[in-house]
């Protein structure tokens, strides 16, 4: 292994300004505080950013394969269990978004609800979420990247789970951490809050030309998981959890289709096609009725979308590739 200096091997400190979003019970009180034996980590990101390769990097062997033929929004996930440092990590590789969501059809909407319900049920039964690992390429940030972050960090996790950003595809940087130094300000401008980050590569490259950086990347990402997943896991009552997802994703339907979702018919579909219990389906549709079956997004989503539109006009994150020979 060649001697390469990688400042990224040190874990970045938690930003105290974002810790305020977490309830007191979720903040690490001291290094000696009791930590859970099993920790659930939700790995999310756009389709094609390398989440499966990230799982393999963490695992130290090939256990995950890239998803094929994924379309539109999907919360389909696969769980991989990895143990290191005396801790068992359940890595939930979640497919994520394939493209910006603004024109979903009814079948896709119901399919996304079914996947969300299955994922929520599994997480609820296993104790909740300890960490959200947001995976993104070291390149430009588009509207899909922003929607993916908002869907999982703000809506799915309700801003109650620590977020770590894993920036991949940085093997052409002589010093991978340099990407963060150059782009941290832009990341914040796009509204991505982060408790920590990891600048890494998930490939060994042609004829193992990036093997040294790959091994360092494994150490970096494992250090990040150990450091930021020790808080008390967060979860929510299932019906409330599902309800928030259903209401948020409903804004992705065209107004014409949204109006056609009669509450009684939707309740049946939520049970038969999406796998919700009759009680959960009733709770979801009653919440919709309380809002007058409005085709508009919830107020908090409207505010966020206005802010997102503003950020869409910002310059993209620069990525100056530097090859090391």
C-alpha positions, -999 to +999 in steps of 0.1 A: +000+000+000+014+034-010+019+061+016-008+086+009-019+113+033-056+115+038-070+141+063-104+126+057-094+097+080-102+120+109-139+123+118-153+158+115-167+173+147-205+176+152-218+211+143-234+224+174-258+245+153-275+214+140-276+195+172-304+218+183-327+200+159-323+168+180-342+160+212-319+161+243-322+123+247-305+118+213-274+138+221-243+120+233-238+128+269-204+113+273-181+088+255-189+063+282-227+065+278-244+032+271-248+025+233-272+001+216-258-033+206-276-031+172-279+001+153-301+008+123-285+030+095-307+042+066-286+046+035-303+070+010-294+089-022-303+093-058-304+062-080-269+056-094-248+074-067-233+041-055-252+031-024-247-006-030-210+000-035-210+019-003-226-010+015-198-033+001-171-009+012-185-009+047-189-047+047-154-054+034-169-078+009-194-079-019-229-083-004-250-058-024-256-054-061-267-023-079-305-020-085-316-024-121-347-010-138-357+013-109-382+039-119-396+070-103-399+072-065-392+041-046-387+034-009-378-003-016-350-013+006-326-042+014-311-049+048-275-059+052-261-067+086-224-059+092-205-062+125-173-043+134-160-026+165-182-047+187-214-032+172-239-048+148-250-024+121-282-030+101-276-012+068-309-004+051-300+003+014-329+023+001-334+027-036-344+064-035-355+087-063-348+082-100-359+116-112-375+148-099-410+141-085-438+162-099-458+140-122-463+106-105-492+084-116-516+066-092-499+032-095-465+047-087-480+066-057-496+035-043-464+015-049-444+041-030-468+039-001-465+001+000-427+003+001-428+031+027-452+011+049-430-020+047-398+000+055-415+018+084-429-014+099-394-031+097-377-001+113-404+003+140-401-034+150-363-033+151-362-003+174-360+028+151-334+047+132-300+056+146-284+073+117-293+086+082-264+082+058-270+104+028-249+094-002-241+118-030-217+120-059-189+146-057-204+166-085-233+188-092-264+190-070-297+188-089-333+190-080-335+152-075-307+153-050-326+180-030-359+161-032-342+129-020-326+147+010-359+164+019-379+132+016-357+112+040-341+138+063-371+162+067-402+140+061-393+104+067-371+111+097-389+142+107-356+160+114-351+138+144-322+116+132-285+126+129-274+130+092-240+122+078-232+130+042-210+105+023-195+120-008-184+094-033-165+093-066-136+113-052-109+089-063-094+114-087-087+138-059-051+137-046-067+145-012-103+135-011-111+158+019-103+187-003-137+183-020-154+192+013-131+221+019-140+235-015-178+228-013-189+229+023-204+264+019-224+254-012-237+223+006-251+245+034-265+269+008-285+240-007-300+234+027-283+201+035-277+199+073-250+175+083-237+163+116-206+148+099-192+138+066-170+114+048-151+121+015-145+087+000-142+064-030-162+032-034-141+017-062-106+001-064-103+013-099-088-003-130-061-027-120-066-016-083-051+018-090-072+033-062-067+005-037-049+027-011-077+053-012-103+025-011-089+011+021-086+045+037-122+051+027-134+020+045-117+032+077-132+067+073-168+055+067-166+030+096-153+057+119-182+079+109-207+051+116-193+044+150-191+081+159-226+093+149-249+063+153-246+060+191-276+082+199-309+067+210-328+054+180-357+074+168-391+060+157-427+071+156-461+055+160-466+037+128-499+053+116-485+088+122-453+079+105-471+065+074-495+094+074-468+120+071-453+101+041-486+096+024-495+133+027-461+144+015-460+121-016-496+131-025-482+164-036-463+146-064-496+136-080-510+158-108-540+178-094-564+158-117-553+124-102-552+137-067-588+148-069-598+114-082-585+098-050-618+094-032-611+088+005-632+056+007-616+042-024-582+053-013-587+035+020-595+003+003-564+006-019-542+014+011-553-019+026-554-041-005-526-027-026-503-010-001-505-035+028-517-010+054-538-023+083-574-012+082-568+009+112-538+027+097-556+032+064-585+048+082-563+071+102-545+082+070-576+090+051-592+108+080-562+131+082-567+138+045-603+145+050-595+169+079-574+189+053-604+189+030-587+164+006-567+194-007-545+188-037-520+212-023-488+202-005-488+206+033-478+241+044-443+230+056-437+214+022-448+246+004-423+266+024-396+241+017-404+240-020-402+278-022-368+276-006-359+248-029-368+268-060-345+296-047-317+272-042-322+257-077-309+290-091-276+287-071-244+277-089-239+240-089-212+225-067-179+226-085-159+195-090-124+200-102-110+165-110-073+160-100-058+127-111-029+114-091-003+094-112 
